[in-house]
Amino acid sequence: MNEEKQELGEVRILHISDLHFKVSRLNDQRIVLSAFLKDLKKQIEEYGNPDFILFTGDLVHSADDEDAYERLFDEFVEDLLEVAD
């Protein structure tokens, strides 16, 4: 039997966990998320774009906040996808 070895390539994963996004803390969170995106841009320049972006844990502080997921997308995820594109 002819056995071939398959080489695995490099995979870059951006793992974001437990944001606990809360609309009532939006001003403070904008500061942190903006700094994160700025740092991510530098990391991407050095290492390249991530192949995958994983969100795990609690994305929002409370699922009872009806606007939280939409606001999280508008305030962070949309910009994250633009930076990591």
C-alpha positions in Angstrom: 0.0 0.0 0.0 1.2 3.5 -0.8 0.7 5.7 2.2 0.8 9.4 1.5 1.4 11.9 4.3 -0.8 15.0 4.1 0.8 18.2 5.5 -1.5 20.3 7.5 -1.2 24.0 6.8 -1.2 26.9 9.3 -4.6 27.9 10.6 -5.1 31.3 12.4 -8.0 31.4 14.8 -9.3 34.5 16.6 -11.0 33.4 19.7 -13.2 35.9 21.6 -14.9 34.9 24.8 -17.3 36.3 27.3 -17.8 39.8 26.1 -20.8 40.3 28.3 -21.9 43.2 26.1 -24.4 45.5 27.9 -26.1 48.4 26.2 -26.1 50.5 29.4 -22.3 50.2 29.6 -21.8 51.1 25.9 -19.5 54.1 26.4 -17.0 52.1 28.5 -17.3 49.1 26.2 -16.6 51.3 23.1 -13.3 52.3 24.6 -12.2 48.7 25.2 -13.5 47.3 21.9 -11.9 50.2 20.0 -8.6 49.4 21.6 -9.1 45.7 20.8 -9.7 46.4 17.1 -6.7 48.7 17.0 -4.5 46.0 18.5 -6.0 43.4 16.2 -5.1 45.5 13.1 -1.4 45.4 14.3 -1.6 41.6 14.9 -3.1 41.1 11.4 -0.3 43.2 9.8 2.2 40.9 11.5 0.6 37.5 11.3 -2.2 37.8 8.7 -5.9 37.6 8.8 -7.6 34.9 10.9 -9.1 32.0 9.0 -11.8 31.6 11.6 -13.3 33.9 14.3 -14.9 32.0 17.2 -17.2 33.6 19.7 -17.7 31.5 22.9 -19.1 32.2 26.3 -21.5 35.0 27.0 -21.7 37.4 24.2 -24.2 39.7 26.0 -24.7 40.4 29.7 -28.4 39.6 29.7 -30.4 37.9 27.0 -33.4 39.8 28.4 -32.0 43.0 26.8 -33.8 42.8 23.5 -31.4 45.2 21.7 -28.2 43.7 23.0 -27.5 41.3 20.1 -28.3 43.9 17.5 -26.3 46.6 19.2 -23.4 44.2 19.6 -23.4 43.6 15.9 -23.6 47.3 15.1 -21.0 48.4 17.7 -18.5 45.6 17.3 -19.0 42.6 15.1 -19.5 44.7 11.9 -16.2 46.5 12.6 -14.4 43.3 13.5 -15.4 41.7 10.2 -14.1 44.7 8.4 -10.8 44.7 10.2 -10.3 40.9 9.8 -11.4 40.7 6.1 
